[in-house]
Each structure stands twice: as structure tokens, then as C-alpha cells.
């Protein structure tokens, strides 16, 4: 069986940098997870991305690049090209052996109810810079057909779970800026949806109050006390009762009323909110999973992992426990999705995005416009 050697690139809603992963796959059942890495954005890069998020709020045309969006797109493209070059050198990988790159870009606006999702990053330009084929713009086709355009990773989660031989249903939970849940059961299409805020709220809190956009290791939250009344108020948000498919924009839960709380109590309350939001997602599943596997930056937060263990009705473990990668999962997924893009295989499904049928997605860019 011939496997495609693919590199996946992901810059998530936490906006901390570029995750990169190398896998070999047929885009279906065969997956060999190889090397992975991370290349952080500078403080200036992150500031530019935050300006781009602000300027994207008024977008009506997903291809428009007003204000900071144009320089941010150039920066994102350049940083991804640099990440690939540094990764190839560090891992001693011959460029000529790479068949394909999957490039997600940076989401700056996600409003599927308006038929609008916008990711910055020039896929064709990246193909030219790297002299490699690049699959990109993975969400737009689904949104155009009335889907949510998110989450995209569940088809990869299904393949990983099948390869691991899980007989009982499992939940694979990615906690980046936003949290999403994939419910995977043998021989069935995955069920998936955004579950609520992930790390974004705590990141924004820490940035505003300390200048560092992370509660590293959940230290601040561990020292604080959850404001239970405020937590109940937050969980009354209409999103949690909404039946899937459903997805979120990074800013959907911004501006929450934690200003009256001290830093540590605010961090504790927002961390508990993330865990409780994920727990509430389980009421939308067809049955209760026997295991919750956590990936994304949230898996590195002991306070959040402890909250999840208290609030979920099943065992909780991080992805690394199964020989997967909590950090590189989404980058690996976009390498996998790139192969499916080239083969015309579906990447979204009625049970994951609400698409009317299983849909292929993505655009293929080649060097020199070929």
C-alpha cells in the first residue's frame, strides 16, 4: 500500500504559534505518526493577530483584507514557511520526499450562520515559497453548503480510534482556544461539535492582567476559588442547550463578567467554566463514552484536567497516554485532511458540521501555479 508523506500545519485560536507534524497516511485507515514540532509566534506577531481579529469583526466578504488583515496574512504565510523550513532541517527530512502540505491558516472570523468563515494565510503563496503542493481553505466548501465548517478533525479522530482498536465509544476532546468534542463509536460516522470555550478566556484574562497570555500549568486557577453563582450564570448561556451541529467563533464568550473577581478567583472560575461546558456537551451524545481523551493545550493544564476528572462521567486521560500527541493532534489532522482533499474524500459529515451530505473540501495549490 502506498502512503502519502504529508506535513500538517495548524495555528489555532490560542494564537501561540505554528504546530507542525509529519505523518504517512492513505487518508483512510493507515496512519503512521512521525515527527512533530512547534514554532512560537513573537509578541509582535500575536499583537498583529489580535488586531486582525478586531478588524475581522466587520467582514462581509471572507476574501477581503482590510486594516491589519493584509499584513497579518503575510506574516502568517511567512511564519508557516519558516516553520516548515526549520522543521525539515531539524528532523533531517529531505524536501523531495514530502508529497503534500496541509495548511489551515489562522481563523479570524467564524460566522457560519451568515455563511461566512475566514482564515488568513496565502495557500498558493505558501506552495510557491516551499516548492511543495499545499492543500488549504478546508472550511469554506462546507459553510457554502450550509454546514458549520467546524469541527474538521473528527474524521481523523475516528481513524486514530479505529487503529487503536477501541471497542467502546470514546470522546476525544480538543481544548485549544475553543473546546470541541468528537464522539467515536466503532463502524459509525463520528458525532462532533464545539462544546464551549477552551483556553481563550483564561488566556485573555491573563494577558489583560499580567501581560502573559497563559495560565501556565493552571497555577493561578489552582490558587483561586470558583465563584459558583457566576459559574451557574455563565452556564445558562443559550449555546449549551443548543442541539448540535454547532460551532463557535473565538470571541463568542469574550467580555464575561469576571472583572469584579481577583485574578486567581477569575482564573479558577473560567477554568471551571471550560470543564463544565465540556461536561454539558455530554448530554447531546447518543450514549455516554467510557473514556475521554484530552488533546490540545488544555491537556497541559493540571488544574483543568482535574476539573474535567471531577465533572465528566467517565475516565479522563491525555492523548499522550495512547501514543498519540496532545500537542500535535490538529497539525497531524491537517496532514491527514490534505490527503483526503487530494483524493476527493469527504472531510465533513452531517453528524459533524450539519453538512447536507459527506463533503470533500480544501483547495490544492501547486508551485508555479500548476
BAMIVEX-392480 format. One line per field, with one value per residue: residue number from 0; chain; z, x negated, y negated of N, C-alpha, C in turn. Coordinates in steps of 0.02 Angstrom, whole numbers, plus 50000, padded with zeros to 5 digits. Example, Ala and Ser with C-alpha at 12.3 -4.5 7.8 and 13.67 -1.06 7.14 Angstrom:
pos	0:1
unit	A:A
n.pz	50390:50354
n.px	49340:49358
n.py	50284:50112
ca.pz	50390:50357
ca.px	49385:49316
ca.py	50225:50053
c.pz	50390:50394
c.px	49340:49355
c.py	50165:49998
***
This chain:
pos	0:1:2:3:4:5:6:7:8:9:10:11:12:13:14:15:16:17:18:19:20:21:22:23:24:25:26:27:28:29:30:31:32:33:34:35:36:37:38:39:40:41:42:43:44:45:46:47:48:49:50:51:52:53:54:55:56:57:58:59:60:61:62:63:64:65:66:67:68:69:70:71:72:73:74:75:76:77:78:79:80:81:82:83:84:85:86:87:88:89:90:91:92:93:94:95:96:97:98:99:100:101:102:103:104:105:106:107:108:109:110:111:112:113:114:115:116:117:118:119:120:121:122:123:124:125:126:127:128:129:130:131:132:133:134:135:136:137:138:139:140:141:142:143:144:145:146:147:148:149:150:151:152:153:154:155:156:157:158:159:160:161:162:163:164:165:166:167:168:169:170:171:172:173:174:175:176:177:178:179:180:181:182:183:184:185:186:187:188:189:190:191:192:193:194:195:196:197:198:199:200:201:202:203:204:205:206:207:208:209:210:211:212:213:214:215:216:217:218:219:220:221:222:223:224:225:226:227:228:229:230:231:232:233:234:235:236:237:238:239:240:241:242:243:244:245:246:247:248:249:250:251:252:253:254:255:256:257:258:259:260:261:262:263:264:265:266:267:268:269:270:271:272:273:274:275:276:277:278:279:280:281:282:283:284:285:286:287:288:289:290:291:292:293:294:295:296:297:298:299:300:301:302:303:304:305:306:307:308:309:310:311:312:313:314:315:316:317:318:319:320:321:322:323:324:325:326:327:328:329:330:331:332:333:334:335:336:337:338:339:340:341:342:343:344:345:346:347:348:349:350:351:352:353:354:355:356:357:358:359:360:361:362:363:364:365:366:367:368:369
unit	A:A:A:A:A:A:A:A:A:A:A:A:A:A:A:A:A:A:A:A:A:A:A:A:A:A:A:A:A:A:A:A:A:A:A:A:A:A:A:A:A:A:A:A:A:A:A:A:A:A:A:A:A:A:A:A:A:A:A:A:A:A:A:A:A:A:A:A:A:A:A:A:A:A:A:A:A:A:A:A:A:A:A:A:A:A:A:A:A:A:A:A:A:A:A:A:A:A:A:A:A:A:A:A:A:A:A:A:A:A:A:A:A:A:A:A:A:A:A:A:A:A:A:A:A:A:A:A:A:A:A:A:A:A:A:A:A:A:A:A:A:A:A:A:A:A:A:A:A:A:A:A:A:A:A:A:A:A:A:A:A:A:A:A:A:A:A:A:A:A:A:A:A:A:A:A:A:A:A:A:A:A:A:A:A:A:A:A:A:A:A:A:A:A:A:A:A:A:A:A:A:A:A:A:A:A:A:A:A:A:A:A:A:A:A:A:A:A:A:A:A:A:A:A:A:A:A:A:A:A:A:A:A:A:A:A:A:A:A:A:A:A:A:A:A:A:A:A:A:A:A:A:A:A:A:A:A:A:A:A:A:A:A:A:A:A:A:A:A:A:A:A:A:A:A:A:A:A:A:A:A:A:A:A:A:A:A:A:A:A:A:A:A:A:A:A:A:A:A:A:A:A:A:A:A:A:A:A:A:A:A:A:A:A:A:A:A:A:A:A:A:A:A:A:A:A:A:A:A:A:A:A:A:A:A:A:A:A:A:A:A:A:A:A:A:A:A:A:A:A:A:A:A:A:A:A:A:A:A:A:A:A:A:A:A:A:A:A:A:A
n.pz	50000:49955:50039:50074:50104:50214:50275:50408:50459:50587:50657:50792:50885:51001:50963:50983:50910:50778:50752:50695:50599:50543:50448:50383:50273:50203:50197:50243:50324:50360:50458:50502:50628:50632:50654:50754:50790:50860:50833:50899:50894:50892:51016:50947:50832:50886:50935:50815:50760:50850:50823:50694:50718:50778:50671:50585:50629:50564:50439:50283:50167:50143:50083:50087:50147:50250:50347:50477:50427:50303:50321:50426:50364:50274:50367:50434:50329:50299:50424:50432:50322:50363:50475:50418:50344:50447:50521:50430:50419:50553:50579:50485:50361:50194:50077:49951:49975:50028:49996:50008:50087:50221:50258:50373:50406:50489:50584:50581:50586:50617:50566:50532:50526:50451:50333:50326:50344:50388:50354:50371:50273:50142:50039:49907:49891:49992:49940:49833:49898:49968:49870:49860:49850:49915:50017:50062:50138:50201:50260:50193:50088:50153:50234:50133:50086:50186:50304:50468:50458:50551:50687:50606:50629:50673:50581:50573:50707:50714:50633:50707:50826:50776:50732:50854:50908:50990:51069:51139:51147:51134:51189:51110:51152:51105:51167:51130:51092:51082:51137:51077:51044:50995:50965:50958:50889:50856:50684:50646:50585:50647:50782:50812:50883:50927:51096:51186:51268:51265:51300:51277:51352:51479:51435:51381:51495:51573:51492:51492:51627:51672:51567:51508:51402:51457:51579:51645:51671:51747:51865:51925:51926:52010:52133:52158:52198:52143:52085:52117:52094:51988:51895:51872:51812:51694:51632:51596:51471:51308:51211:51263:51280:51152:51017:50933:50755:50798:50813:50859:50863:50906:50987:51043:51178:51240:51350:51472:51636:51741:51797:51924:52004:52088:52016:52031:52075:51966:51864:51911:51905:51768:51716:51773:51708:51575:51590:51640:51535:51437:51500:51497:51364:51349:51367:51245:51174:51097:51180:51335:51339:51373:51400:51404:51302:51306:51212:51137:51199:51325:51384:51446:51561:51724:51820:51747:51693:51811:51848:51742:51768:51884:51839:51726:51672:51651:51633:51623:51517:51449:51276:51249:51323:51246:51149:51056:51011:51115:51091:50952:50883:50804:50700:50643:50602:50498:50403:50371:50325:50213:50126:50106:50041:49917:49866:49850:49951:50079:50206:50297:50380:50395:50531:50595:50555:50512:50378:50219:50163:50162:50132:50021:50037:50037:49948:49817:49800:49693:49661:49557:49505:49449
n.px	49958:49972:49917:49950:49834:49849:49854:49925:50000:50043:50118:50192:50340:50286:50177:50038:49932:49856:49903:49832:49827:49774:49834:49871:49989:50138:50246:50358:50372:50242:50113:49965:49883:49763:49631:49646:49671:49654:49670:49653:49751:49694:49706:49743:49799:49912:49981:50012:50098:50204:50249:50291:50398:50488:50511:50573:50701:50800:50809:50883:50856:50767:50644:50593:50470:50456:50377:50278:50279:50219:50073:50063:50098:49991:49888:49927:49919:49782:49724:49768:49704:49571:49575:49592:49473:49376:49415:49397:49259:49218:49266:49201:49260:49284:49335:49381:49444:49566:49735:49845:49924:50028:50120:50192:50206:50249:50389:50493:50621:50775:50926:51040:51179:51203:51155:51017:50845:50680:50513:50349:50200:50098:50121:50083:49973:49891:49866:49786:49677:49625:49606:49686:49833:49983:50122:50266:50383:50495:50622:50719:50799:50889:50962:51019:51112:51203:51160:51079:50944:50853:50824:50670:50582:50635:50645:50516:50494:50580:50512:50394:50447:50501:50385:50326:50406:50520:50660:50771:50875:50790:50742:50658:50576:50536:50447:50417:50409:50546:50657:50688:50786:50769:50866:50838:50878:50864:50867:50956:51006:50919:50981:50987:50948:50929:50895:50890:50806:50628:50465:50461:50527:50465:50335:50351:50388:50271:50179:50230:50217:50090:50001:49949:50004:50062:50111:49999:49977:50091:50078:50122:50262:50269:50243:50353:50528:50678:50811:50963:51093:51076:51025:51137:51219:51147:51156:51286:51297:51365:51303:51261:51373:51414:51446:51329:51284:51157:51056:50920:50862:50705:50725:50850:50880:50816:50780:50839:50919:50809:50735:50748:50689:50541:50379:50341:50460:50541:50474:50489:50628:50656:50584:50652:50772:50741:50720:50846:50928:50887:50925:51064:51086:51095:51225:51281:51240:51260:51243:51160:50987:50852:50729:50634:50528:50403:50341:50238:50194:50255:50234:50115:50135:50143:50239:50356:50370:50396:50519:50596:50592:50667:50792:50835:50917:50843:50686:50539:50407:50247:50199:50070:50054:50093:50003:50021:50021:50043:50011:49984:50094:50194:50116:50069:50192:50224:50130:50176:50306:50270:50225:50344:50411:50342:50375:50510:50595:50723:50722:50803:50960:51137:51156:51055:51036:51159:51175:51257:51229:51097:50951:50818:50673:50568:50432:50315:50152:50014:49836:49777:49901:49956
n.py	50060:49891:49750:49578:49451:49328:49160:49071:48917:48805:48664:48614:48556:48511:48440:48450:48497:48597:48758:48908:49057:49218:49348:49512:49575:49652:49576:49635:49775:49809:49746:49673:49598:49477:49365:49212:49037:48870:48697:48546:48395:48225:48093:47979:48034:48097:47987:47923:48019:48011:47883:47906:47993:47904:47816:47902:47918:47846:47900:47940:48000:48142:48145:48019:47902:47795:47661:47725:47853:47884:47866:47959:48079:48094:48108:48228:48321:48313:48352:48484:48540:48524:48607:48735:48747:48743:48853:48961:48955:48977:49105:49176:49208:49246:49132:49172:49290:49262:49261:49177:49035:48988:48848:48750:48613:48457:48436:48297:48253:48330:48363:48455:48451:48342:48383:48374:48393:48359:48379:48326:48325:48367:48490:48529:48447:48499:48626:48589:48531:48641:48734:48846:48951:48885:48905:48814:48695:48763:48755:48681:48738:48821:48731:48655:48745:48745:48800:48803:48787:48827:48941:48996:49099:49224:49337:49381:49412:49522:49614:49632:49688:49806:49871:49890:49984:49968:50031:49989:49840:49684:49519:49392:49253:49095:48961:48811:48641:48640:48768:48931:49079:49246:49386:49551:49704:49875:49918:49820:49657:49514:49412:49243:49081:48907:48874:48771:48631:48644:48630:48494:48394:48390:48367:48237:48167:48180:48114:47984:47949:47985:47979:48091:48215:48337:48456:48534:48705:48700:48630:48508:48527:48638:48583:48508:48479:48550:48453:48497:48450:48360:48450:48532:48437:48414:48538:48539:48488:48483:48562:48686:48766:48780:48888:48994:48995:48874:48728:48617:48447:48374:48263:48273:48292:48189:48050:48083:48074:48059:47963:47911:48003:48062:48098:48237:48300:48269:48338:48469:48482:48466:48573:48680:48657:48690:48830:48869:48832:48922:49040:49023:49042:49178:49215:49208:49316:49479:49589:49624:49597:49711:49667:49518:49432:49316:49183:49052:48886:48880:49003:48992:48925:48946:48908:48887:49016:49085:49028:49076:49214:49217:49176:49247:49398:49511:49600:49499:49456:49405:49376:49419:49533:49637:49653:49557:49382:49251:49120:49107:49151:49082:49028:49146:49193:49103:49135:49262:49229:49155:49254:49323:49220:49212:49336:49324:49364:49363:49235:49175:49204:49245:49272:49205:49071:49035:49033:49059:49181:49305:49216:49169:49062:48914:48835:48853:48800:48774:48765:48631:48609:48723
ca.pz	50000:49950:50086:50059:50157:50219:50332:50428:50493:50622:50700:50821:50913:51055:50929:51015:50863:50725:50764:50632:50608:50484:50452:50321:50275:50142:50205:50266:50384:50377:50484:50540:50657:50633:50695:50765:50820:50875:50820:50929:50869:50936:51045:50893:50790:50921:50937:50748:50752:50889:50784:50637:50744:50787:50605:50550:50655:50517:50373:50247:50113:50175:50049:50098:50195:50273:50408:50495:50399:50250:50349:50466:50318:50251:50423:50445:50274:50308:50482:50416:50277:50405:50518:50378:50329:50508:50539:50385:50437:50619:50577:50431:50312:50126:50048:49892:49996:50052:49941:50017:50149:50239:50288:50397:50412:50553:50583:50609:50595:50601:50573:50483:50519:50397:50276:50325:50385:50358:50377:50335:50254:50070:50023:49843:49905:50031:49893:49793:49942:49988:49812:49876:49846:49978:50022:50108:50136:50214:50290:50154:50048:50199:50252:50073:50079:50244:50364:50517:50442:50609:50686:50548:50649:50692:50537:50594:50771:50700:50608:50763:50871:50743:50733:50923:50923:51042:51058:51170:51124:51169:51171:51101:51166:51091:51203:51109:51111:51088:51151:51037:51063:50945:50993:50909:50904:50803:50623:50636:50573:50710:50800:50840:50885:50976:51162:51226:51269:51286:51337:51255:51404:51529:51401:51376:51563:51595:51452:51515:51696:51687:51508:51481:51380:51476:51649:51635:51719:51787:51932:51953:51940:52067:52195:52165:52218:52092:52103:52093:52068:51922:51850:51852:51764:51630:51602:51571:51402:51263:51169:51292:51269:51080:50991:50878:50748:50819:50816:50893:50848:50965:51028:51063:51251:51267:51389:51527:51696:51794:51816:51997:52040:52086:51961:52042:52075:51897:51826:51935:51881:51696:51705:51789:51655:51518:51606:51646:51468:51405:51532:51473:51296:51350:51364:51174:51143:51095:51239:51374:51323:51429:51408:51373:51285:51301:51173:51135:51254:51388:51413:51484:51618:51776:51854:51702:51691:51874:51843:51697:51803:51932:51809:51674:51699:51628:51645:51584:51505:51394:51214:51251:51356:51196:51096:51011:51032:51137:51063:50879:50856:50750:50644:50612:50568:50435:50355:50352:50285:50149:50084:50086:49992:49853:49843:49843:50003:50122:50268:50343:50378:50428:50603:50625:50540:50487:50305:50193:50144:50169:50082:50016:50048:50027:49883:49808:49767:49672:49642:49489:49483:49413
ca.px	50000:49933:49937:49929:49794:49880:49842:49984:49985:50101:50113:50258:50371:50244:50131:49973:49880:49870:49892:49814:49821:49760:49864:49880:50058:50177:50305:50414:50361:50171:50083:49902:49867:49691:49605:49689:49635:49691:49632:49695:49755:49666:49757:49767:49843:49976:50015:50039:50155:50260:50276:50328:50463:50531:50530:50615:50770:50847:50804:50940:50825:50714:50579:50570:50415:50448:50340:50222:50286:50170:50007:50067:50097:49922:49849:49946:49890:49710:49707:49778:49649:49511:49583:49579:49401:49339:49434:49363:49188:49209:49281:49162:49307:49271:49394:49404:49484:49631:49784:49902:49929:50095:50111:50256:50210:50272:50458:50504:50693:50813:50997:51075:51249:51203:51120:50952:50788:50621:50447:50296:50143:50099:50101:50047:49908:49851:49843:49731:49620:49597:49599:49722:49905:50014:50195:50284:50452:50532:50688:50766:50847:50941:51004:51057:51168:51247:51131:51047:50873:50813:50752:50645:50536:50665:50631:50450:50505:50610:50459:50350:50482:50506:50318:50312:50449:50569:50723:50823:50874:50745:50745:50593:50591:50481:50455:50375:50445:50614:50659:50736:50792:50785:50891:50818:50902:50841:50907:51006:50978:50910:51026:50941:50972:50895:50926:50889:50740:50572:50415:50461:50550:50412:50279:50365:50385:50201:50147:50254:50198:50020:49959:49931:50069:50072:50104:49956:49988:50151:50056:50167:50327:50263:50242:50414:50591:50730:50872:51014:51150:51058:51020:51206:51241:51113:51181:51354:51291:51407:51263:51252:51434:51424:51429:51281:51216:51148:50985:50909:50808:50663:50748:50920:50888:50773:50813:50879:50918:50763:50693:50752:50652:50468:50350:50342:50529:50565:50444:50521:50697:50656:50561:50709:50821:50720:50733:50918:50956:50873:50969:51132:51091:51109:51298:51300:51212:51310:51232:51104:50924:50818:50664:50624:50458:50394:50284:50235:50159:50287:50207:50055:50156:50165:50300:50412:50378:50428:50589:50629:50599:50721:50856:50855:50943:50801:50615:50508:50335:50223:50186:50004:50059:50109:49953:50039:49988:50090:49991:49981:50153:50227:50070:50073:50257:50225:50093:50223:50359:50241:50225:50414:50426:50314:50412:50581:50633:50758:50690:50856:51015:51196:51151:51002:51046:51226:51174:51313:51204:51024:50924:50747:50658:50499:50409:50246:50106:49951:49786:49780:49970:49975
ca.py	50000:49830:49697:49510:49419:49262:49115:49032:48854:48779:48606:48617:48497:48485:48394:48452:48514:48645:48829:48941:49129:49258:49414:49550:49598:49659:49534:49676:49815:49816:49684:49679:49533:49468:49310:49154:48981:48809:48637:48494:48326:48174:48049:47934:48074:48107:47922:47912:48063:47984:47827:47935:48017:47846:47790:47952:47919:47814:47930:47967:48039:48181:48134:47950:47897:47725:47647:47768:47920:47896:47882:48020:48135:48101:48135:48298:48360:48313:48392:48555:48561:48531:48666:48795:48749:48760:48922:49007:48956:49006:49176:49206:49235:49223:49099:49209:49347:49238:49259:49132:48997:48965:48781:48725:48541:48430:48413:48231:48244:48390:48348:48497:48431:48292:48412:48340:48413:48326:48398:48291:48367:48374:48559:48531:48416:48546:48678:48560:48522:48705:48777:48907:48946:48864:48905:48761:48672:48825:48746:48640:48778:48845:48674:48637:48792:48740:48831:48760:48778:48848:48956:49034:49152:49288:49394:49404:49445:49587:49658:49649:49733:49871:49901:49910:50041:49955:50065:49949:49770:49638:49448:49360:49182:49049:48898:48756:48581:48666:48840:48970:49149:49298:49448:49602:49771:49919:49929:49767:49591:49478:49357:49193:49011:48865:48884:48709:48601:48685:48590:48424:48347:48384:48333:48165:48141:48175:48062:47918:47932:47998:47969:48157:48242:48407:48476:48592:48760:48688:48610:48456:48557:48683:48544:48470:48511:48543:48417:48543:48413:48336:48508:48550:48386:48425:48600:48527:48464:48523:48607:48752:48804:48787:48954:48993:48967:48805:48708:48553:48401:48365:48207:48280:48288:48137:47998:48112:48031:48081:47906:47898:48055:48059:48138:48309:48323:48265:48394:48531:48484:48477:48641:48723:48646:48731:48900:48879:48828:48986:49090:49014:49068:49249:49227:49210:49377:49533:49630:49598:49630:49744:49636:49452:49422:49244:49158:48979:48854:48894:49065:48974:48885:48994:48884:48902:49090:49105:49008:49123:49277:49210:49159:49295:49461:49566:49591:49446:49467:49363:49412:49449:49598:49687:49650:49503:49321:49200:49055:49106:49185:49045:49024:49212:49198:49066:49175:49315:49198:49136:49314:49333:49168:49232:49395:49309:49397:49314:49214:49156:49251:49219:49281:49164:49000:49022:49031:49098:49247:49305:49169:49155:48991:48893:48812:48875:48754:48804:48715:48603:48606:48783
c.pz	50000:49997:50063:50119:50160:50282:50345:50469:50525:50665:50729:50852:50975:51029:50961:50967:50813:50749:50696:50645:50541:50495:50383:50325:50206:50144:50227:50330:50407:50398:50521:50563:50664:50678:50702:50797:50830:50866:50843:50890:50918:50966:50993:50847:50822:50925:50869:50737:50791:50854:50724:50659:50752:50720:50566:50573:50605:50447:50346:50189:50143:50143:50057:50153:50217:50334:50418:50462:50345:50277:50391:50421:50291:50305:50434:50392:50283:50367:50469:50369:50317:50449:50480:50364:50390:50529:50495:50403:50503:50619:50522:50381:50244:50097:49991:49911:50022:49993:49946:50084:50160:50281:50308:50393:50481:50547:50617:50619:50576:50618:50522:50474:50467:50334:50269:50372:50350:50394:50337:50327:50181:50051:49959:49852:49945:49986:49853:49836:49957:49929:49826:49863:49914:49972:50076:50100:50145:50235:50243:50117:50092:50217:50193:50063:50141:50306:50410:50501:50498:50651:50626:50568:50662:50646:50551:50661:50760:50677:50663:50810:50841:50745:50803:50946:50979:51025:51085:51144:51167:51146:51166:51102:51153:51127:51181:51134:51123:51102:51104:51056:51002:50982:50940:50933:50844:50746:50613:50621:50640:50719:50834:50837:50933:51042:51203:51225:51291:51328:51326:51312:51457:51498:51400:51444:51585:51556:51478:51583:51711:51628:51477:51465:51395:51552:51648:51692:51764:51857:51963:51971:52001:52133:52208:52187:52165:52121:52075:52064:51998:51872:51827:51802:51695:51594:51578:51500:51355:51222:51196:51283:51195:51056:50936:50812:50770:50824:50842:50858:50912:51013:51055:51139:51281:51307:51445:51591:51752:51820:51891:52038:52037:52033:51973:52044:52005:51856:51846:51907:51806:51678:51719:51736:51593:51531:51609:51579:51430:51434:51507:51403:51295:51348:51292:51138:51145:51152:51276:51355:51385:51445:51373:51364:51269:51260:51168:51197:51323:51423:51455:51547:51673:51811:51811:51698:51755:51873:51797:51731:51853:51899:51755:51706:51679:51645:51598:51578:51450:51335:51214:51281:51306:51138:51043:51034:51051:51103:50987:50845:50797:50689:50606:50572:50502:50382:50327:50306:50217:50101:50061:50035:49923:49823:49833:49894:50049:50184:50319:50328:50411:50504:50636:50613:50521:50412:50278:50173:50160:50113:50082:50028:50037:49955:49876:49770:49751:49653:49570:49460:49446:49446
c.px	49956:49961:49910:49891:49815:49859:49906:49964:50049:50082:50183:50282:50333:50191:50062:49916:49903:49853:49880:49804:49811:49791:49860:49949:50087:50239:50366:50394:50288:50142:50020:49883:49791:49672:49656:49648:49681:49645:49673:49695:49719:49723:49786:49814:49912:50016:50047:50100:50216:50291:50316:50395:50511:50556:50575:50687:50821:50845:50872:50917:50765:50646:50553:50516:50405:50402:50281:50225:50234:50100:50007:50065:50026:49878:49863:49915:49815:49689:49717:49724:49585:49515:49568:49504:49361:49353:49398:49289:49176:49219:49243:49206:49292:49336:49424:49448:49553:49678:49832:49897:50003:50089:50179:50261:50235:50343:50463:50578:50728:50886:51036:51148:51258:51170:51049:50903:50726:50558:50395:50236:50150:50074:50062:49977:49863:49824:49783:49669:49585:49580:49628:49797:49934:50090:50215:50358:50501:50604:50740:50818:50904:50989:51048:51118:51213:51222:51100:50974:50826:50856:50734:50606:50569:50651:50562:50455:50533:50556:50412:50383:50488:50439:50300:50355:50499:50636:50782:50820:50827:50758:50674:50605:50530:50495:50400:50407:50519:50609:50708:50731:50807:50807:50880:50841:50886:50892:50962:50971:50972:50965:50982:50972:50928:50933:50930:50820:50688:50525:50421:50478:50496:50351:50290:50363:50313:50164:50166:50226:50124:49973:49935:49995:50077:50069:50064:49964:50048:50136:50103:50234:50325:50264:50308:50473:50644:50789:50931:51075:51136:51052:51089:51234:51210:51141:51253:51355:51328:51367:51263:51314:51447:51403:51376:51315:51214:51073:50981:50856:50769:50691:50820:50931:50842:50814:50857:50869:50874:50721:50693:50712:50577:50442:50359:50413:50559:50539:50476:50591:50700:50631:50616:50764:50804:50738:50808:50953:50946:50918:51041:51142:51110:51184:51322:51274:51264:51303:51171:51039:50893:50751:50664:50549:50447:50333:50289:50200:50189:50262:50146:50071:50183:50229:50361:50423:50412:50502:50627:50641:50657:50789:50879:50872:50902:50728:50587:50433:50312:50202:50119:50005:50071:50059:49970:50001:50041:50075:49999:50043:50183:50181:50069:50138:50257:50179:50139:50278:50333:50240:50296:50436:50403:50353:50486:50624:50667:50718:50741:50918:51077:51192:51096:51013:51118:51229:51231:51295:51129:50992:50848:50735:50585:50485:50336:50207:50041:49900:49792:49850:49993:50035
c.py	49938:49777:49630:49482:49346:49225:49075:48972:48827:48719:48596:48552:48471:48437:48392:48469:48566:48715:48862:49015:49163:49327:49448:49583:49610:49615:49572:49712:49816:49748:49703:49609:49527:49408:49253:49099:48922:48749:48577:48429:48280:48133:48002:47971:48081:48042:47907:47956:48038:47923:47852:47962:47959:47820:47838:47951:47892:47845:47953:48012:48076:48171:48062:47949:47824:47720:47694:47836:47934:47909:47945:48081:48147:48130:48209:48342:48367:48358:48467:48581:48571:48593:48730:48801:48771:48832:48972:49013:48991:49081:49213:49242:49204:49195:49140:49269:49327:49229:49200:49097:48978:48902:48754:48649:48521:48406:48344:48215:48309:48377:48389:48479:48376:48318:48387:48373:48386:48350:48359:48336:48383:48444:48565:48501:48462:48602:48652:48552:48589:48750:48847:48896:48930:48868:48855:48743:48730:48814:48718:48682:48802:48789:48653:48682:48793:48774:48780:48746:48799:48896:48999:49096:49220:49347:49423:49440:49515:49636:49679:49699:49803:49908:49925:49968:50030:49989:50025:49877:49727:49567:49422:49285:49140:48983:48851:48692:48596:48740:48873:49044:49191:49360:49502:49670:49815:49925:49877:49701:49554:49425:49305:49124:48973:48868:48821:48679:48651:48643:48515:48376:48336:48349:48257:48132:48130:48120:47993:47899:47943:47985:48034:48195:48316:48412:48541:48642:48749:48663:48559:48486:48603:48646:48508:48512:48498:48505:48456:48507:48387:48394:48530:48501:48398:48486:48594:48500:48511:48574:48678:48796:48817:48856:48947:49013:48893:48791:48637:48512:48389:48313:48214:48274:48234:48086:48025:48072:48058:48023:47894:47949:48041:48106:48213:48337:48321:48323:48460:48538:48498:48547:48691:48717:48688:48805:48914:48875:48893:49041:49084:49040:49142:49264:49231:49272:49433:49583:49602:49634:49662:49711:49568:49442:49349:49228:49082:48952:48868:48956:49050:48933:48931:48973:48899:48978:49115:49087:49056:49190:49275:49205:49209:49362:49521:49552:49538:49460:49421:49407:49448:49520:49654:49687:49599:49441:49270:49133:49052:49133:49147:49037:49091:49218:49161:49097:49230:49287:49176:49195:49330:49281:49189:49291:49383:49344:49346:49298:49190:49199:49220:49223:49240:49090:48983:49015:49075:49169:49247:49264:49168:49081:48978:48874:48832:48823:48789:48750:48694:48605:48668:48817
***
